[in-house]
Amino acid sequence: MKIIIMGSGTSLGVPVIGCGCEVCASSDPRNKRTRASICVQAASGKNILVDTATELRLQAIRNGIRSVEMILFTHYHADHIHGLDDVRVFNWVSQGSLPCYADKVTNERLKRVFFYAFEHDYSWGAIPRITLNDMPDELRLEEIRVTPVKLLHGHAEILGFRFNDAAYLTDCSAIPETSVERLFGLKLLIIDALRYKPHPTHFNLEGAIDVVERLKPERALLTHLSHEFDHAKVEADLPAHIGLSYDGQIIELPVEEAVR
C-alpha cells in the first residue's frame, strides 16, 4: 500500500498570495504546499482519493494519478472540495460515475456547491459524474480496509480515516474518546498541525505532538501546514519519529496477511 501526499498545505496554500516571508520565498520544494489531500494506492495501482483539493488537477499530474476508483471526503470546506470539477477526467478513464463517500452534511453541501453535476438537464458541457453515498462503518478496496474516524474541527464533526495500519486526520482540533480507540496500533499517523500558536479549529504543533505521543504510532507526519513552518528548520527540532509531510511524498506500507 502506498500513501501519496497530494497536498500538505493549509487553506491558503504556501506560498501565500502577496506574502514575502522567508518560507513563502523559499527555494526548498518542500515549502511549496498545495491544499491538503492524500491518495491511497493499492498494490494493483487502484486509488482512493481523500478530498478533491483546490489544486487537484496539478496534484494528479505531478503524482502520475491517472485513475481514481473511490473518493472520500473529510468535510465540505472549500479547500477540500473545490477541485471536484476535475474529477470529470477520471470519469472519462473509468467510463462511469465515481463512488464518493462522506457524511450527510458534506453530501448535502456538495449537491449545493456543485449543483450542475446533479442536474440531469445540464447541457453546457462536461460535468463531473459522481455517486454520493453516506459513509458506512467500513469500506474495502482490494487489500485496503477503510474505517471512518469521527473528529472535531472546532465545534463541527468531520471525518478522518484509517487505512489498515495508517490513519489520516486532517483539519481537526480534538479527537473524541470513542475515536481514540480506533487509532492505536498504527504504523503511520498523518495529523493536522497548522501553526505554532493554538487555533480554535486545528491542532497546533504542540497539540499534534501530544496526540502522537498518546497514540504512539511507529511514525507520524504533520500536514495542513501553514507558512509559519520552514520544513528543514522544524524537522531538525522534532523527535526522530515525527516529520513534516510535503507535496509529492510517498510512503510505502506493508499489508499484513491478516488484512488481506
C-alpha positions in Angstrom: 0.0 0.0 0.0 1.2 3.5 -0.9 0.1 6.8 0.6 0.9 9.8 -1.6 0.8 13.2 -0.1 -1.1 15.1 -2.8 -1.0 18.3 -0.8 0.3 19.3 2.6 -0.8 22.9 2.9 -3.4 24.9 4.8 -6.4 26.6 3.1 -4.2 29.5 1.8 -1.5 27.2 0.4 2.1 28.1 0.5 3.4 30.5 -0.8 0.5 32.7 0.4 -0.7 35.3 -2.1 1.2 38.6 -1.5 3.4 37.2 1.2 7.2 37.7 1.1 8.1 35.8 4.3 11.1 33.5 4.4 9.0 30.4 3.9 6.9 31.8 1.1 10.1 33.0 -0.7 12.0 29.7 0.0 13.5 27.7 -2.8 13.1 24.4 -0.8 10.4 22.5 -2.8 9.1 21.0 0.5 7.9 24.5 1.4 5.7 24.7 -1.7 2.4 23.4 -0.3 -0.9 22.9 -2.2 -4.1 22.2 -0.3 -4.3 19.1 1.9 -5.2 15.8 0.3 -3.8 12.2 0.0 -4.1 9.3 -2.4 -4.1 5.8 -1.0 -2.9 3.3 -3.6 -3.4 -0.5 -3.5 -0.8 -2.9 -4.8 -2.7 -3.2 -8.1 -2.4 0.6 -8.7 -6.1 1.3 -7.8 -6.5 4.6 -6.0 -8.6 6.1 -3.2 -8.6 9.9 -3.2 -9.2 11.7 0.0 -10.8 15.1 -0.7 -10.7 16.9 -4.0 -8.4 19.8 -3.1 -8.4 23.1 -5.0 -5.3 22.1 -7.0 -6.5 18.5 -7.8 -5.5 18.8 -11.5 -2.0 19.9 -10.7 -1.6 17.3 -7.9 -2.8 14.4 -10.1 -0.4 15.4 -13.0 2.5 15.8 -10.6 2.0 12.5 -9.0 1.0 10.5 -12.1 -2.5 9.8 -10.9 -4.4 8.7 -14.0 -7.4 7.0 -12.5 -9.4 7.0 -9.2 -11.7 4.2 -8.0 -13.1 5.9 -4.9 -13.3 9.4 -3.3 -13.7 10.0 0.4 -14.5 13.5 1.8 -13.4 14.6 5.2 -15.7 17.7 5.2 -17.1 20.3 3.0 -14.7 23.3 3.4 -13.6 24.9 0.2 -10.0 23.8 0.2 -11.2 20.1 0.5 -13.9 20.1 -2.2 -13.3 22.8 -4.8 -11.2 20.6 -7.1 -14.3 18.3 -7.7 -14.8 19.5 -11.3 -11.5 17.9 -12.3 -13.0 14.5 -11.5 -14.7 14.5 -14.9 -11.3 13.4 -16.4 -11.3 10.4 -14.2 -14.9 9.7 -15.4 -13.6 9.5 -19.0 -11.0 7.0 -17.9 -13.4 4.8 -15.9 -16.3 5.3 -18.4 -18.6 5.7 -15.5 -19.6 7.5 -12.3 -17.2 7.6 -9.4 -18.4 6.5 -6.0 -17.9 9.2 -3.3 -18.4 8.8 0.4 -19.0 11.5 3.0 -21.2 12.3 6.0 -24.7 13.5 5.3 -23.9 17.2 5.9 -21.0 17.1 3.4 -23.1 15.3 0.8 -25.8 17.9 1.0 -23.2 20.7 0.7 -21.6 19.0 -2.4 -25.1 18.9 -4.0 -25.5 22.7 -3.4 -22.0 23.8 -4.4 -21.8 21.6 -7.5 -25.5 21.7 -8.3 -24.8 21.3 -12.1 -23.3 17.8 -11.5 -26.7 16.7 -10.2 -29.0 18.4 -12.8 -29.8 15.8 -15.5 -30.8 18.5 -17.9 -27.5 20.4 -17.7 -26.2 20.8 -21.2 -23.4 23.4 -21.1 -20.5 20.9 -21.3 -18.7 18.1 -19.5 -19.6 17.6 -15.8 -18.1 15.5 -13.0 -20.2 12.4 -12.6 -20.2 11.2 -9.1 -22.4 9.0 -7.0 -22.8 10.3 -3.4 -23.0 7.7 -0.6 -23.3 8.1 3.1 -20.2 6.9 4.8 -20.6 3.3 6.1 -18.8 1.8 9.0 -16.3 0.2 6.7 -15.2 0.1 3.1 -12.8 -2.1 1.2 -10.7 -1.6 -1.9 -8.8 -4.9 -2.5 -6.4 -5.2 0.4 -7.2 -1.8 1.9 -9.7 -1.7 4.7 -11.1 1.8 5.2 -12.5 2.8 8.6 -14.0 6.3 9.2 -13.0 8.1 12.4 -15.1 10.9 13.8 -13.1 14.1 14.6 -13.8 17.6 15.8 -12.9 20.6 13.7 -13.7 23.3 16.2 -17.4 22.6 17.0 -18.0 20.7 13.8 -17.9 17.0 13.5 -15.9 15.8 10.5 -14.2 12.6 9.3 -10.7 11.2 9.4 -9.9 7.8 8.0 -7.9 4.7 9.0 -6.4 2.6 6.1 -5.2 -0.7 7.5 -2.4 0.4 9.8 -2.3 4.1 8.7 -4.6 7.0 9.6 -5.2 10.4 8.1 -6.6 13.1 10.4 -6.6 16.5 8.8 -8.4 19.7 9.9 -9.0 18.6 13.5 -8.7 20.2 16.9 -9.8 17.3 19.1 -10.4 13.5 18.8 -13.4 12.1 20.7 -12.5 9.3 23.1 -14.7 6.9 21.1 -12.4 7.6 18.1 -9.2 7.3 20.0 -9.9 3.6 20.4 -9.7 3.2 16.6 -6.3 4.8 16.3 -3.9 2.6 18.3 -1.5 0.2 16.6 -0.7 2.5 13.7 2.4 2.2 11.6 1.8 5.7 10.3 -0.3 8.7 11.6 -0.8 11.7 9.4 -2.2 14.5 11.5 -3.1 18.2 11.3 -0.6 20.7 12.7 -1.5 24.2 11.4 0.9 26.5 13.2 2.8 27.2 16.5 0.1 29.1 18.4 -3.2 27.5 19.4 -6.0 27.7 16.9 -9.8 27.2 17.5 -10.3 24.6 14.8 -6.9 23.0 14.2 -4.2 21.3 16.3 -1.1 23.5 16.6 2.3 21.9 16.6 2.4 21.2 20.3 -1.2 19.7 20.2 -0.4 17.4 17.3 2.8 16.1 19.1 0.7 15.4 22.2 -1.7 13.3 20.1 1.3 11.4 18.6 2.7 10.7 22.0 -0.6 9.4 23.2 -1.4 7.2 20.2 2.3 6.0 19.8 2.3 5.3 16.1 5.6 4.0 14.7 5.9 7.1 12.6 4.0 10.4 12.3 3.8 13.1 9.7 2.2 16.5 10.2 0.0 18.1 7.5 -2.2 21.1 6.7 0.9 23.2 7.3 1.0 27.0 7.2 3.8 29.3 6.1 5.0 29.5 9.7 6.8 26.2 9.2 10.1 26.1 7.4 10.4 22.4 6.6 14.1 21.9 7.3 14.2 24.0 10.4 11.1 22.5 12.0 12.1 18.9 11.2 15.5 19.5 12.8 13.8 20.1 16.2 11.2 17.3 16.0 11.7 13.8 17.5 13.0 11.2 15.1 9.7 9.5 14.6 7.8 12.7 13.7 8.3 14.7 10.5 6.6 17.3 8.3 4.8 15.9 5.2 5.5 17.5 1.9 3.8 17.6 -1.5 4.6 14.5 -3.6 5.9 12.5 -0.6 5.3 8.7 -1.0 5.1 6.4 2.0 5.1 2.6 1.3 3.5 0.4 4.0 3.4 -3.4 4.1 0.0 -5.1 4.2 -0.3 -7.8 6.8 -1.7 -11.2 5.7 -4.5 -10.8 8.3 -5.7 -7.7 6.5 -5.7 -9.4 3.1 
